[in-house]
């Protein structure tokens, strides 16, 4: 198993917009010290569309150096080009990634057969675990249960990050024998109820211990305690809805004293109004002292 709480990490930038690898090592260590069983490098939250291939590899090496001996390190290697995805997977394999997060090809809108062939080709680039990333809101296509069943036949496709709140589809993933991870932070608890492993989360940058405890309580049979934590995390879910990710979580981290810098265009920093709302959420979570 890859872990229960995996954090899709932001990529820190310095004042000149270059990747700040030392800050990234510190961030990965902080996350693993605070509830994360693993980190995902160069995912959407890591601003992967604006990273070069060399930056992706160096970030992966930094994460492995920082936490690879005590946590899982997954590399985001999926793109809308099968050839490029294979190349990134091969590079990440060579660098020592424990597994790969591969998103459904976006923008191209491939048909069912194209999706199946894409994942087969990318998975063949390594013998390590592949996590399918199904996020219809960003890629337009939903991987339907019938297609997911074909992906489950690929030997090293072991799990799914499902950013789709359809519980019937989530249940089908579990029935296929795949590990189910919530791809939206507010559905971790409902996914646990249908047999999910945990989540690939963003809010765990700031509430990692709470999410880890929620899952522990659920596993121990204390569903009421787990549900109570889920309800207490409402301000964290609200924070993520303030604006597009990772704009909001970078603003939150900077407010909390983690210097992760700004963003690369076309993303922009949170406005004053958005920062005020983010601060309010952090205060209600007890993560930031009330002004």
PyMOL commands that set and color helices and strands:
alter all, ss='L'
color gray80, all
select helices_A, chain A and resi 21-33+48-50+53-67+82-95+112-123+136-139+145-151+167-175+185-193+204-219+223-232+234-240+247-255+272-285
alter helices_A, ss='H'
color red, helices_A
select strands_A, chain A and resi 5-8+38-41+72-76+99-103+129-134+157-162+179-182+198-201
alter strands_A, ss='S'
color yellow, strands_A
deselect
rebuild
show_as cartoon
